[in-house]
Amino acid sequence: LASSNSVTEERRIQIANRNLEVGAAHEALQALAVLPGEASGDADVLLARATAYAALGNYGEALNQCARGVENDPKFSRLRLRCARWRTASESKSDFK
């Protein structure tokens, strides 16, 4: 899958989301990694990437992806809500250090 160019952008997002549902965050990122440059700024792609990074505990990168997604689509409420959740998780995680 990662090297296949015949899989559509929409299908890659579906595959990534399925991987996230079963806890396979690394595989989700691999499915999204081969998208063309213009697709990588799509809010759905950024949400999937952010979700994968958050699942891996990398809240900083999850928030970076969120910021890009909100910049591209400020009305995408699902992304905004998850950003807020991860920001809170990131802050509480740093409180324990």
N, C-alpha and C positions, 0 to 999 in steps of 0.2 A: 504493500500500500504506500509506504513512504516514498518509494521511487516511482510510482505509477503516475503518469501525466494524464491518464484517461479518466480519472475520477473527478467529477465536477466539484466546484467550490461548495455547493449546497450539500452534496453527499459527504464531503470531508467534515463539514460542520456537524452533520448527523452522526458520523462515525466518532468524532471527538466527544460529542455529548453522550453517546452510548458508553464510550470508554470511561467517562467521568462518572456515569451512573453506577458502574461496577468497580469503581475505585482505581482505575488504571490511568492516572494522571499523566504519567510519562508517555504512554501510548497516545493520549489525546493531543499532547504537544507535538508528537511526531506527525500525527495526521494533519495538523495545521501548519507545520513547518514548511511544507512544500507549496503552499499557496502563493500565487503570484503577488508581487508587491502591492498592486492596487487593491487586492482583496484583503491584505493583512490589516488594513485600516477599517474594515467593515465592523460595525458595532457588535454583530453576532459573533464574529471571529474573536474580537477582543474580549467579549464576555466569556467565551469558552476558554481562551488562554488565561484570563484572570482567574477563572474557576479552577483551572488545573494548577496554577501557581499557588493559589490559596490552599488547595488540597495537599500540596507538597510542603506547606508551612512557609512558603516564600511570600509573605504578605507585602513586602516592599515591591516586588515585581507585579504582584496582583494589582496593587494600587496604581502602578505605572500604566498597566494595561487599561485599568478603569479610567484613568485620567485621559488617555488617548481616546477611548470610546465615548466618554462624555463630551469631549471636545468635538468629535465628529458627529455625534447625535445627542444633543443636550436633553432631548425629550424621552430618551430611552430609560424609562423608570426602573425597569428590572435591573439594569446595570447600575444605576444610581443607588438603588437600595442595597445591592450587594457590596458596592464600594463602601457605603456607610458601615455595613456589618464588618467588613474586613478591616476598615480603619479602626474600629473599636477593638477588634481582636488583636490587631497589631499593637495598639496602645497598651492593652492589658497584658500582652505577652512581654512587652518591654518593661512593665512594672515589676516583673518577677526576676529581672536580671540584676 
